Amino acid sequence: MQQFESNKQKEKVYSALVLVGVIGSVMLFAGLSSAVLVRKMDKFWVNIHLPYEFIISTITILISSITFYMALQFARKGQKVKVIRLLILTLLLSIAFTIFQFKGWSSYYNSGNAMKSFVTFVYGQYGKNFKVMKADQVIDYDGENYLINEDNITSAELDEVKLFLRQICGVSTSLQMLNSILMITIVLIQFTMFRLPKK
């Protein structure tokens, strides 16, 4: 095992590892987000609205990260009273985060969006649990195309049906955008918080 000759070498290695971890997290988040967006554009998609408790829990965990960072700064300055107060505030915010997560998942579960087994992955998928009719004829989906009486429907007809279904399912991008902004902010704060100090 290689020994580091100085703290400077160790800091460089740790900084590189933190940077790789942050980049990996951002890439994972971007990949999953793009997968969801591609799936949403490809087929009919039932829009699931997340409970607002998740926004509150995200904000509380963000604030608790800031208070924890402030406690660390005051600890370096030797101000014990401020450190204790900020750590207690961080603990309370963490408890609030846990409570709002519990409430959010309970609300999500009670609204019928619970993942119980692999069978639930087909819930909301077109053709499995619901079908749309046009002029008293069912629009079928064969895995690639939408069909009426074995004939492909035109893209104009498909756009009409999608527009109609959008009125029922709704499109809510503001909540998704807010969650994306908060997640990016958290990643940036964590990156700046846990960066090793320069000596």
Buried (B, 14 or more C-beta within 10 A) or exposed (E): EEEEEEEEEEBEEEBEEBEEEBEEBBEEBEEEBEEEEEEEEEEBBBBBEBBEBBBBBBBBBBBBBBBBBBBBBBBEEEBEEBBEBBBEBBEEBBEBBEBBBEBBBEBBEEEEBEEEEEEEEEBBBBBEEEEBEBEEEEBBBEEEEBBBEEEEBEEEBBEEBBEEBEEEBEEEEEBBEEBBEBBEEBBEBBBEEBBEEEE
